């Protein structure tokens, strides 16, 4: 009986994990339907007297396509540069535009270049290790030492977290892939590698 209950609980939990991406997809589609498609369909109905379900989403996708084509040629890049110069003169718009530009640049990086590697760091106190992702490096002009920019994500939401600067000697390499590190963070440690191939966990420098 206990095995049966354990079996039921295990597969119910797996069902919840499987339902999360489906639910998120549903809400995204619902957002597109309510805020884009429904309004454009209603506009066509009032203006032309007939309804075309899906016309809003189709127009939205076409706009994205033509925007991509526009920004891929010289004229489009010049227009973007012109808009950027104007936005830099408006404080609030400047900040918003720069954040969006940085996000776009990050998303346009090839797979594997957003996060360089997974590291462990004793952030809270010595001997208590936290997962971080190296996003790049910065050089200390005084000591000429290369420092690591490490993003420490919030569990189980890796889209938020903190950024800290560390020396290479202050982190250890668990020999995990980026995918393995993300699985640990998103699942709260339930899913992920079962081994850490580093002897430095037993010592503190």
C-alpha positions as CSV (number, residue, x, y, z in Angstrom):
1,X,0.0,0.0,0.0
2,X,2.8,2.4,0.9
3,X,4.6,1.7,-2.4
4,X,1.3,2.4,-4.3
5,X,0.9,5.7,-2.5
6,X,4.5,6.6,-3.1
7,X,4.0,5.7,-6.8
8,X,0.9,7.9,-7.0
9,X,2.7,10.9,-5.3
10,X,5.7,10.6,-7.5
11,X,3.8,10.6,-10.8
12,X,1.4,13.3,-9.6
13,X,4.5,15.5,-8.9
14,X,5.8,14.8,-12.3
15,X,2.5,15.7,-13.7
16,X,2.7,19.1,-11.9
17,X,6.1,19.7,-13.4
18,X,4.8,18.8,-16.9
19,X,1.8,21.1,-16.4
20,X,3.9,24.2,-15.6
21,X,5.2,24.8,-19.1
22,X,1.8,24.0,-20.6
23,X,0.1,26.5,-18.2
24,X,2.6,29.2,-19.1
25,X,2.0,28.6,-22.8
26,X,-1.7,28.8,-22.2
27,X,-1.4,32.2,-20.5
28,X,0.9,33.5,-23.2
29,X,-1.6,32.5,-25.9
30,X,-4.4,34.0,-23.8
31,X,-2.5,37.3,-23.5
32,X,-2.1,37.4,-27.3
33,X,-5.8,36.6,-27.8
34,X,-7.2,39.2,-25.4
35,X,-4.8,42.1,-25.9
36,X,-4.0,41.7,-29.6
37,X,-6.2,39.4,-31.6
38,X,-9.6,40.1,-30.0
39,X,-9.2,43.9,-30.3
40,X,-8.1,43.8,-33.9
41,X,-10.9,41.3,-34.8
42,X,-13.4,43.6,-33.1
43,X,-11.9,46.6,-35.0
44,X,-12.4,44.7,-38.3
45,X,-15.9,43.8,-37.3
46,X,-16.8,47.4,-36.6
47,X,-15.1,48.8,-39.7
48,X,-15.7,46.2,-42.4
49,X,-18.6,44.3,-40.9
50,X,-16.9,40.9,-40.8
51,X,-14.7,39.0,-38.4
52,X,-11.4,37.2,-39.2
53,X,-10.3,35.1,-36.2
54,X,-6.5,35.1,-35.8
55,X,-6.0,38.2,-37.9
56,X,-4.5,40.0,-34.9
57,X,-1.9,37.4,-34.2
58,X,-1.1,37.2,-37.9
59,X,-0.6,41.0,-38.2
60,X,1.6,40.9,-35.0
61,X,3.8,38.2,-36.5
62,X,4.0,40.1,-39.8
63,X,5.1,43.3,-38.0
64,X,7.8,41.3,-36.2
65,X,9.0,39.9,-39.5
66,X,9.2,43.2,-41.3
67,X,10.8,44.8,-38.3
68,X,13.5,42.1,-38.4
69,X,13.9,42.7,-42.2
70,X,14.1,46.4,-41.6
71,X,16.8,46.2,-38.9
72,X,18.9,43.8,-41.0
73,X,19.8,46.4,-43.7
74,X,21.7,49.6,-43.6
75,X,18.7,51.9,-43.7
76,X,17.1,50.1,-40.8
77,X,20.2,50.3,-38.7
78,X,20.5,54.0,-39.4
79,X,16.9,54.6,-38.3
80,X,17.6,52.6,-35.1
81,X,20.8,54.7,-34.5
82,X,18.7,57.9,-35.1
83,X,16.1,56.7,-32.6
84,X,18.8,55.8,-30.1
85,X,20.3,59.3,-30.3
86,X,16.9,60.8,-29.6
87,X,16.1,58.4,-26.7
88,X,19.5,59.2,-25.1
89,X,18.3,62.8,-24.6
90,X,15.2,61.8,-22.6
91,X,16.2,60.4,-19.1
92,X,13.4,57.9,-18.6
93,X,13.2,56.7,-22.2
94,X,17.0,56.4,-22.2
95,X,17.1,54.0,-19.3
96,X,14.2,51.9,-20.6
97,X,15.7,51.7,-24.1
98,X,19.2,50.8,-22.9
99,X,17.7,48.0,-20.7
100,X,15.8,46.7,-23.6
101,X,18.8,46.9,-25.9
102,X,20.9,44.9,-23.4
103,X,18.2,42.2,-23.1
104,X,18.1,42.0,-26.9
105,X,21.8,41.7,-27.2
106,X,21.8,39.0,-24.6
107,X,19.1,37.0,-26.3
108,X,20.9,37.3,-29.7
109,X,24.0,35.6,-28.3
110,X,24.6,32.1,-29.6
111,X,23.5,29.3,-27.2
112,X,26.0,28.8,-24.4
113,X,27.4,32.4,-24.6
114,X,24.9,34.0,-22.2
115,X,26.4,32.0,-19.3
116,X,30.0,31.0,-19.6
117,X,30.1,28.3,-17.0
118,X,28.7,27.1,-13.6
119,X,30.6,27.9,-10.4
120,X,30.1,27.4,-6.7
121,X,30.9,30.2,-4.2
122,X,30.6,30.4,-0.5
123,X,28.5,33.5,-0.5
124,X,26.6,33.4,2.8
125,X,29.5,32.1,5.0
126,X,32.5,29.9,4.6
127,X,31.5,26.3,3.8
128,X,28.0,27.1,2.6
129,X,28.1,26.9,-1.2
130,X,25.8,28.8,-3.6
131,X,25.3,28.2,-7.4
132,X,26.4,31.0,-9.7
133,X,26.8,31.5,-13.4
134,X,29.8,33.3,-14.9
135,X,28.6,36.0,-17.3
136,X,31.9,37.6,-18.1
137,X,35.1,39.1,-16.8
138,X,36.3,42.5,-15.7
139,X,40.0,43.6,-15.2
140,X,41.1,45.4,-12.0
141,X,43.2,48.3,-13.4
142,X,45.3,48.6,-10.2
143,X,46.3,45.0,-9.7
144,X,45.7,44.0,-13.4
145,X,43.8,41.0,-12.0
146,X,41.0,39.4,-14.0
147,X,37.8,39.2,-11.9
148,X,34.7,37.2,-12.6
149,X,31.2,38.6,-13.0
150,X,29.0,36.0,-11.4
151,X,25.2,36.0,-11.5
152,X,23.6,34.3,-8.5
153,X,20.0,33.4,-9.4
154,X,17.0,33.2,-7.1
155,X,15.6,29.7,-6.6
156,X,13.4,28.6,-8.4
157,X,13.2,31.8,-10.6
158,X,16.5,32.2,-12.4
159,X,15.3,35.4,-14.1
160,X,16.0,37.3,-10.9
161,X,19.1,37.3,-8.7
162,X,22.2,39.4,-7.8
163,X,25.5,40.1,-9.6
164,X,28.7,39.9,-7.7
165,X,32.4,40.3,-8.6
166,X,34.8,37.6,-7.4
167,X,38.3,36.5,-7.9
168,X,38.9,33.2,-9.7
169,X,40.3,31.7,-6.5
170,X,37.0,32.5,-4.7
171,X,35.0,30.1,-6.8
172,X,35.2,26.4,-7.6
173,X,34.2,24.5,-10.7
174,X,31.7,21.6,-10.0
175,X,32.2,20.3,-13.6
176,X,28.5,20.9,-14.4
177,X,27.1,22.0,-17.7
178,X,25.0,25.2,-17.9
179,X,21.9,23.0,-18.5
180,X,22.6,20.9,-15.3
181,X,23.1,24.1,-13.3
182,X,19.8,25.6,-14.5
183,X,18.0,22.3,-13.7
184,X,19.3,22.5,-10.1
185,X,18.1,26.1,-9.7
186,X,14.7,25.7,-11.3
187,X,13.9,22.5,-9.5
188,X,15.2,23.7,-6.1
189,X,17.8,20.9,-6.1
190,X,15.3,18.1,-6.9
191,X,16.7,17.6,-10.4
192,X,20.3,17.8,-11.3
193,X,23.7,16.1,-11.2
194,X,24.4,13.9,-8.2
195,X,28.2,14.5,-8.1
196,X,30.6,17.5,-7.7
197,X,34.0,16.7,-9.0
198,X,36.0,19.1,-6.9
199,X,38.2,18.5,-3.8
200,X,38.0,22.2,-2.7
201,X,34.6,21.6,-1.1
202,X,36.4,20.0,1.8
203,X,38.7,23.0,2.4
204,X,38.3,26.7,2.7
205,X,40.9,29.1,1.3
